[in-house]
Amino acid sequence: MAAAMELRCWGGDWGLPSVHTESLIVLAYSKFSGAQVTVSPIDWTWKTLTATVPELVCGEAAVKDPNQILNFLRKQRFNADYELTARQGADTMAYIALLEEKLRPALLHTFWVDAENYANLTRPWFASRSPFPLNFVVPSRHANNALSRILLTKGESPLHRITEVEGKIYSDAKECLNLLSYRLGTANYFFGNSPTSLDAFVFGFVAPLHKASLPSSPLQSHLSQLDNLTRFCDNILALYFSSNHPCKK
């Protein structure tokens, strides 16, 4: 008998199974591949500070990072990519790299660095999901990590200020969304009639931007004009996540 699998992740809101990109990726892939996981939100626990999520626990194994978790699930014969050709597999890797390079910095900036979004949405949400006194620590730690990650990947030197790279960040992100929209076209999924790991990654990156009530976001405004990408997210939510209290199986 297969060992039970537990997925630890940030909880959901905004009509999403999780507000956290990496957690969303794994949640979506689990659904696509038919993996039965018990979802354990870290909200309101000390793990909001100490845990690295998502984390999949199965017997003695504890696997972190979406790519490693998806590989683990494939080894357990939960493979949403088994019908992909070699070319499609290579395209999957290329598009995931594109998401990481072009879209992630803008998402980090939108949610964690933009002052209006951070003050009115991101900080209150994560503070409200963290126990006292961590509610004073967790949001600022995430914000500092986000800023450092952006400057590390986009700043040409450690002395670069965030204002000097903002324009490039958002230009790259819009280009990335346009490419994804063009590649998806009128299809429901990126390859064929069934969702694969690429669909899970795109969903994880794009759905929070689509669903969050951001007071300030030119990038969200740009996404709203790409009807097929927003429809892609809405269809996955309707087909695979029917509850507004997601982190439940």
C-alpha positions in Angstrom: 0.0 0.0 0.0 1.4 3.4 -1.0 2.3 5.8 1.8 0.0 8.7 2.3 1.2 12.0 1.0 0.9 15.3 2.8 1.4 18.7 1.1 2.3 21.6 3.3 1.7 25.0 1.8 0.3 28.5 2.2 -3.5 28.5 2.3 -5.9 30.0 -0.2 -7.9 33.2 -0.8 -9.0 35.3 -3.7 -10.8 32.3 -5.1 -7.5 30.4 -5.3 -6.4 27.1 -3.7 -3.3 28.9 -2.5 -2.1 32.5 -2.9 1.5 31.2 -3.2 2.9 30.5 -6.7 5.0 27.5 -5.8 2.2 25.9 -3.7 -0.2 26.5 -6.6 2.1 24.8 -9.0 2.2 21.6 -6.9 -1.5 21.7 -6.1 -2.4 22.0 -9.8 0.0 19.2 -10.8 -1.4 16.9 -8.1 -4.8 17.4 -9.5 -3.7 17.0 -13.1 -1.8 13.7 -12.4 -4.4 12.2 -10.0 -2.1 12.2 -7.0 -4.1 12.0 -3.8 -2.5 14.4 -1.3 -3.7 15.7 2.0 -3.2 19.4 2.1 -2.0 21.0 5.3 -1.9 24.8 5.3 0.8 26.3 7.4 -1.4 29.4 8.1 -1.6 30.4 11.8 1.3 28.1 12.8 5.0 28.7 13.6 5.8 27.1 10.3 4.9 30.5 8.6 8.4 31.5 9.8 10.3 28.2 9.9 9.0 26.1 7.0 10.0 26.1 3.4 6.9 25.5 1.3 5.6 23.7 -0.6 6.8 20.6 1.1 5.6 17.1 0.2 5.9 14.5 3.0 5.5 10.9 2.1 6.7 8.3 4.7 10.2 9.1 5.6 10.7 11.4 2.6 10.2 15.2 2.7 10.6 16.9 -0.7 10.8 20.7 -1.3 10.8 22.8 -4.4 8.1 22.4 -7.1 10.5 20.7 -9.6 11.7 18.2 -7.1 8.1 17.5 -5.9 6.9 17.0 -9.4 9.8 14.6 -10.1 8.9 12.7 -6.9 5.3 12.4 -8.0 6.3 11.1 -11.4 8.4 8.4 -9.7 5.2 7.4 -7.8 3.5 7.1 -11.3 1.6 10.3 -11.1 2.8 11.7 -14.4 0.8 14.3 -16.2 3.5 14.5 -18.9 3.5 10.9 -20.1 2.0 11.7 -23.5 4.5 14.5 -24.3 6.9 14.1 -27.2 10.6 14.8 -26.7 10.1 18.2 -28.5 7.2 19.1 -26.2 9.3 18.1 -23.2 12.0 20.5 -24.4 9.5 23.2 -24.9 8.2 22.7 -21.4 11.6 23.3 -19.9 12.1 26.4 -22.1 8.8 28.0 -21.1 9.4 27.2 -17.4 12.8 28.9 -17.7 11.0 31.9 -19.4 8.6 32.2 -16.5 11.4 32.2 -14.0 13.5 34.7 -15.8 10.9 37.1 -17.2 7.8 36.9 -15.1 8.9 36.0 -11.6 10.8 39.3 -10.9 7.7 41.3 -11.9 5.4 39.2 -9.7 7.8 39.6 -6.7 7.8 43.4 -7.3 4.1 43.6 -7.7 3.2 41.8 -4.5 6.2 42.5 -2.2 8.0 45.7 -3.4 5.2 47.9 -4.8 4.4 50.1 -1.7 0.7 50.3 -2.3 0.1 46.7 -3.0 2.3 45.6 -0.1 0.6 47.9 2.4 -3.0 47.2 1.4 -2.9 43.6 0.3 0.2 41.5 0.7 1.4 42.5 4.2 -2.1 42.4 5.8 -2.8 39.0 4.2 0.4 37.3 5.4 0.3 39.1 8.8 -3.2 37.8 9.4 -2.2 34.3 8.6 0.8 34.3 11.0 0.5 33.9 14.8 1.7 36.6 17.2 4.4 37.8 17.2 5.3 36.4 13.8 2.8 38.6 12.2 5.3 41.4 12.6 8.2 39.4 11.2 6.9 37.1 8.4 5.7 39.8 5.9 8.9 41.9 6.2 11.1 38.9 5.8 9.3 37.9 2.6 9.5 41.5 1.3 13.3 41.7 2.0 13.9 38.3 0.3 11.8 39.4 -2.7 13.8 42.7 -3.1 17.1 40.9 -2.7 16.1 38.3 -5.3 15.1 40.9 -7.8 18.3 42.9 -7.5 20.4 39.7 -7.6 18.8 38.6 -10.9 18.1 41.9 -12.6 20.6 44.4 -11.1 23.9 44.6 -12.9 25.6 45.4 -9.7 24.8 45.1 -5.9 24.6 48.9 -5.9 21.6 49.1 -8.3 18.5 50.5 -6.8 15.1 48.9 -7.5 13.9 52.0 -9.3 16.6 51.5 -11.9 15.4 48.0 -12.9 11.6 48.4 -12.6 11.1 49.4 -16.2 13.0 46.4 -17.5 11.2 44.0 -15.1 7.7 45.0 -16.3 8.7 45.1 -19.9 10.0 41.6 -19.7 7.0 40.4 -17.8 4.5 41.8 -20.4 6.6 40.2 -23.2 6.4 36.9 -21.3 2.6 37.1 -20.9 2.3 37.9 -24.6 4.3 34.9 -25.6 2.3 32.6 -23.4 -0.9 34.0 -24.8 0.3 33.5 -28.3 1.4 29.9 -27.6 -1.9 29.0 -25.9 -4.0 30.4 -28.7 -7.5 29.1 -28.6 -6.6 25.8 -26.9 -7.6 24.9 -23.4 -4.1 23.7 -22.5 -0.6 24.2 -23.9 -0.2 20.6 -25.2 -3.3 18.7 -26.4 -6.5 18.1 -24.5 -5.0 17.4 -21.1 -3.1 19.6 -18.7 0.6 18.9 -18.1 3.3 20.3 -15.9 3.6 23.4 -18.1 0.0 24.2 -17.5 0.6 23.8 -13.7 3.5 26.2 -13.8 1.7 28.8 -15.9 -1.3 28.5 -13.7 0.8 29.0 -10.6 2.5 32.1 -11.9 -0.5 33.8 -13.6 -3.5 32.9 -11.4 -2.5 35.1 -8.4 -1.9 38.1 -10.7 -5.3 37.4 -12.3 -7.3 36.9 -9.1 -5.7 39.2 -6.5 -7.4 42.5 -5.7 -4.4 44.7 -6.3 -4.8 48.4 -5.8 -1.9 49.2 -8.1 -0.8 46.9 -11.0 -0.2 47.8 -14.7 0.9 44.2 -15.1 -2.5 43.0 -14.0 -4.2 45.4 -16.3 -2.1 44.0 -19.2 -3.0 40.4 -18.2 -6.7 41.4 -18.2 -6.4 42.1 -22.0 -5.2 38.6 -22.7 -8.5 36.9 -22.5 -7.2 33.4 -23.3 -4.8 33.4 -20.3 -7.4 34.6 -17.8 -9.9 32.1 -19.3 -7.2 29.4 -18.9 -6.9 30.1 -15.2 -10.6 30.3 -14.7 -11.2 27.0 -16.4 -8.6 25.2 -14.3 -10.2 26.6 -11.1 -13.6 25.5 -12.3 -12.6 22.0 -13.4 -10.1 21.1 -10.7 -10.8 23.4 -7.7 -14.5 23.7 -7.1 -14.2 25.0 -3.5 -13.3 28.4 -2.3 -11.6 26.7 0.7 -8.9 25.1 -1.4 -6.4 23.6 0.8 -8.8 20.7 1.4 -9.1 17.4 -0.4 
